Amino acid sequence: MAIFKFYNIQLLPIKTETISEVGEDGYCRLFQSLSNQVNSCKENSEKLSSIAYPMRGGMFFAPYSITITSYPSEKGDERLIYGSFLKFDDVNEVVDTNSGELLYKSKGNSSSKRYAFEFVFDPIQHVMAIHQAAGLPTRNPLIEALKSILDVHAVELFKNHSLEIEELTAAESIKIFFEKNLIGIKSYDGYVTFSNSGSFDEFAESAIVKKAEQELKDKNVGKWSSKYSSFKGSLMNELPEQAKVQMVLAARYGNVEVSYTDENGEKHKYVMEDYPVRESYKEEKTIGAKS
């Protein structure tokens, strides 16, 4: 079984009144530009680390292959982007630990550690699924790497748009939190980035949630952040309605942290990013064959 994590990749218009969304064609152009960069690197025998994002521990994260294809659907042919990323180190020389004597010198572009991660990107929903294999960077470093890799092309192609990337969170975790019997809430800290999605999850179908998201679009809000806290020595008996709306939107476009006391008087913290969406697929058919 192959497990995938999901990331919402958005190119957001800075001014919605005068600038349109990039749409399916725009996301395909973004990844085609990245594909051209990767192919040029290989054709010119350049080191992959030259187009990679440097990570901690001397590791690098880079795109390795990108393919844009089409498949038949009820709506006609639709496009899909797939490929792989690599995480690797860049080792040119190997020396004897005791003597320091040179044991091996490579011709370049060699690694002692190499991890491959397949991905699939839907340019209509602008959601990327990445194989959660051994070595995959954790949430924040991975988002930083993806943004660094894609932003070079986004800035060049779409000067009036902002690239935003968020990990999708399981809406079920919000339902469970709302159903908890709590004594009270100590603090709330959340944010949502502006969304250009035209679709809503089943859990986010309420009119008030749709209205809040549309307001973010109409007023050119890039990021909606909010904090609530109780008085010293006391607890909020419930979250404000605005916070509840934000939590639903944050499952797809942000993150939320809530400190609370449960019915037994024990203190806890709900952190939305601890509940990422994960889906399992059969490895022989990683695209479309859900187990």
C-alpha positions in Angstrom: 0.0 0.0 0.0 1.2 3.5 -0.9 0.1 6.4 1.4 -0.2 9.9 0.0 -0.5 13.3 1.7 -2.2 16.2 0.0 -1.2 19.8 -0.6 -3.3 22.7 -1.9 -1.2 24.7 -4.3 -2.8 28.0 -5.3 -1.8 31.0 -7.5 -3.9 33.7 -6.0 -4.7 37.0 -7.9 -3.5 40.0 -6.0 -6.4 42.1 -7.1 -9.5 40.1 -7.8 -11.4 43.0 -9.5 -8.9 43.3 -12.3 -6.9 40.0 -12.3 -8.4 36.7 -13.2 -7.5 33.3 -11.8 -4.9 31.3 -13.8 -7.1 28.3 -14.1 -6.2 24.8 -15.4 -4.0 26.2 -18.2 -2.1 28.4 -15.8 -1.2 25.5 -13.5 -0.1 23.4 -16.5 2.1 26.3 -17.6 3.7 26.4 -14.2 4.6 22.8 -14.2 5.7 22.8 -17.8 8.1 25.6 -16.9 9.4 23.4 -14.1 9.7 20.4 -16.4 11.7 22.5 -18.9 14.1 23.5 -16.1 14.6 19.8 -15.0 15.1 18.6 -18.6 17.6 21.4 -19.3 19.5 20.4 -16.1 19.7 16.8 -17.3 20.6 17.6 -20.9 23.4 19.9 -19.9 24.7 17.4 -17.3 24.4 19.9 -14.5 24.2 18.9 -10.9 20.6 18.3 -9.7 21.6 20.3 -6.5 21.9 23.4 -8.7 18.1 23.5 -9.0 17.3 22.0 -5.6 16.1 23.5 -2.3 18.8 23.0 0.4 17.6 21.3 3.6 19.0 20.6 7.0 21.7 18.0 7.4 23.3 18.6 4.0 20.3 17.3 2.1 18.6 18.7 -1.0 15.1 18.5 -2.3 14.5 18.8 -6.1 12.1 18.0 -8.9 13.3 15.0 -10.9 10.6 14.3 -13.5 7.4 16.0 -14.6 4.9 14.7 -17.2 1.7 16.5 -18.3 -0.8 14.0 -19.7 -4.5 13.8 -20.5 -7.2 11.2 -19.7 -10.8 10.6 -20.8 -13.6 11.6 -18.4 -17.3 12.3 -18.5 -16.5 15.9 -19.2 -14.1 15.1 -22.0 -10.3 14.9 -21.9 -8.8 16.3 -18.7 -5.2 16.9 -17.9 -3.1 15.5 -15.1 0.4 16.1 -14.0 2.6 13.5 -12.4 6.3 12.9 -11.7 8.7 12.6 -8.8 10.8 14.6 -6.4 14.1 13.5 -4.9 15.7 14.2 -1.5 19.4 13.5 -1.6 22.9 14.6 -0.4 25.6 15.8 -2.7 28.8 13.8 -2.1 31.8 14.3 -4.3 34.6 12.8 -2.2 34.9 9.9 0.3 37.9 9.9 2.7 39.2 7.5 5.3 37.9 8.5 8.7 41.2 7.8 10.5 43.8 9.0 8.0 41.9 11.5 5.9 43.2 9.7 2.8 41.0 10.2 -0.3 39.3 6.9 -1.1 36.9 8.0 -3.8 36.3 11.1 -5.9 33.2 11.2 -8.1 32.6 13.0 -11.5 29.9 15.0 -9.8 26.1 14.6 -9.2 26.6 11.7 -6.8 24.9 10.9 -3.5 25.2 8.6 -0.6 21.5 9.1 0.4 18.7 9.2 -2.1 14.9 9.2 -1.5 12.3 9.3 -4.3 8.7 10.6 -3.9 6.1 10.2 -6.6 3.5 12.9 -6.9 0.3 13.6 -8.8 -1.1 17.1 -9.4 -4.7 17.9 -10.5 -4.5 21.3 -12.3 -8.3 21.8 -12.0 -8.5 21.3 -8.2 -4.9 22.5 -7.8 -4.2 19.7 -5.3 -1.0 17.7 -5.2 -0.8 14.2 -3.8 2.8 13.2 -2.6 3.8 9.6 -1.7 4.6 9.5 2.0 7.6 7.3 1.7 10.6 7.0 4.0 12.5 10.3 4.1 9.7 12.6 3.1 10.3 16.0 4.8 7.8 16.9 7.5 5.0 19.4 6.9 6.7 22.8 7.2 10.1 21.9 5.5 8.2 20.2 2.7 5.9 23.3 2.1 9.0 25.5 2.2 10.8 23.3 -0.4 7.8 23.1 -2.7 7.2 26.9 -2.5 10.9 27.6 -3.2 10.9 25.3 -6.2 7.7 26.5 -7.8 7.9 30.2 -6.9 10.8 30.8 -9.3 8.5 29.9 -12.1 5.4 31.5 -10.6 7.0 34.9 -10.3 8.2 34.8 -13.9 4.9 33.6 -15.4 2.4 35.2 -13.1 3.7 38.5 -11.8 0.2 39.5 -10.5 -0.4 36.3 -8.5 0.9 35.0 -5.2 1.9 31.4 -4.7 0.4 29.8 -1.5 0.7 26.2 -0.4 -1.1 24.5 2.5 -1.3 20.9 3.6 -4.9 19.5 3.6 -6.3 18.6 7.0 -8.8 15.9 7.7 -12.2 17.5 8.3 -13.1 14.6 10.6 -10.8 15.9 13.2 -12.8 19.2 13.4 -16.1 17.2 13.8 -14.6 15.3 16.7 -13.3 18.5 18.3 -16.8 20.1 18.0 -18.4 17.1 19.6 -16.2 17.0 22.6 -17.6 17.8 26.1 -15.4 20.7 27.3 -15.3 22.6 30.5 -13.9 25.5 28.5 -11.4 27.0 26.1 -8.3 28.9 27.1 -7.1 30.2 23.7 -7.6 30.0 20.0 -5.1 30.9 17.3 -5.9 30.3 13.6 -5.3 31.5 10.1 -6.7 31.0 6.6 -5.2 32.0 3.3 -7.4 33.4 0.6 -8.9 30.6 -1.6 -9.5 30.5 -5.3 -11.2 27.2 -5.2 -14.7 27.0 -6.7 -15.6 23.8 -4.8 -16.4 23.1 -1.1 -16.0 20.0 0.9 -19.2 18.4 2.2 -18.4 19.6 5.7 -18.0 23.2 4.5 -21.3 23.4 2.6 -23.0 25.8 5.1 -24.1 29.2 3.8 -22.1 31.0 6.5 -18.9 29.3 5.5 -19.4 30.0 1.8 -20.2 33.6 2.6 -17.0 34.0 4.6 -14.9 32.5 1.9 -16.5 34.7 -0.8 -15.9 37.7 1.4 -12.2 36.9 1.5 -12.1 36.8 -2.3 -14.2 40.0 -2.8 -12.1 42.1 -0.4 -8.7 40.9 -1.6 -7.8 39.4 1.8 -4.5 37.5 1.4 -4.6 36.0 4.9 -7.2 35.9 7.7 -5.6 35.5 11.1 -7.5 35.6 14.4 -6.8 35.0 18.1 -9.1 34.6 21.1 -8.2 34.1 24.7 -10.0 33.9 28.0 -9.5 36.2 31.0 -6.7 35.2 33.4 -7.9 32.4 35.6 -11.0 31.6 33.6 -12.1 29.8 30.4 -14.2 30.7 27.4 -17.4 28.6 27.5 -17.5 28.3 23.7 -15.6 29.4 20.6 -17.0 32.5 18.8 -18.9 31.7 15.6 -16.2 33.4 13.5 -13.6 31.0 15.0 -15.8 28.0 14.1 -16.1 29.2 10.5 -12.4 29.8 10.3 -11.7 26.3 11.5 -13.8 24.8 8.7 -12.0 26.8 6.1 -8.6 26.2 7.7 -8.9 22.4 7.0 -8.1 23.2 3.4 -6.5 26.6 3.5 -4.7 27.1 6.9 -4.1 25.9 10.4 -5.7 26.2 13.9 -4.5 25.7 17.5 -7.0 25.5 20.4 -6.0 25.1 24.1 -8.9 23.6 26.1 -9.9 21.8 29.3 -11.9 18.6 28.8 -14.8 17.3 31.0 -12.3 15.6 33.3 -10.4 18.8 34.0 -7.4 17.8 31.9 -5.7 20.4 29.7 -5.2 19.6 26.0 -4.2 21.3 22.7 -5.9 20.6 19.4 -3.4 21.3 16.5 -5.1 21.0 13.1 -1.8 20.3 11.3 -1.5 17.1 13.4 -4.3 15.6 11.3 -3.3 15.7 7.7 -5.4 14.0 5.0 -3.8 10.6 4.1 -5.1 8.2 1.5 -3.9 4.7 0.7 -3.7 3.3 -2.8 -2.5 0.1 -4.4 1.1 0.5 -5.4 0.7 -1.2 -8.7 -1.9 1.4 -9.7 -1.0 4.5 -7.7 -3.2 6.7 -9.9 -6.9 6.1 -9.5 -7.0 2.7 -7.9 -8.0 3.5 -4.4 -8.0 0.6 -2.0 
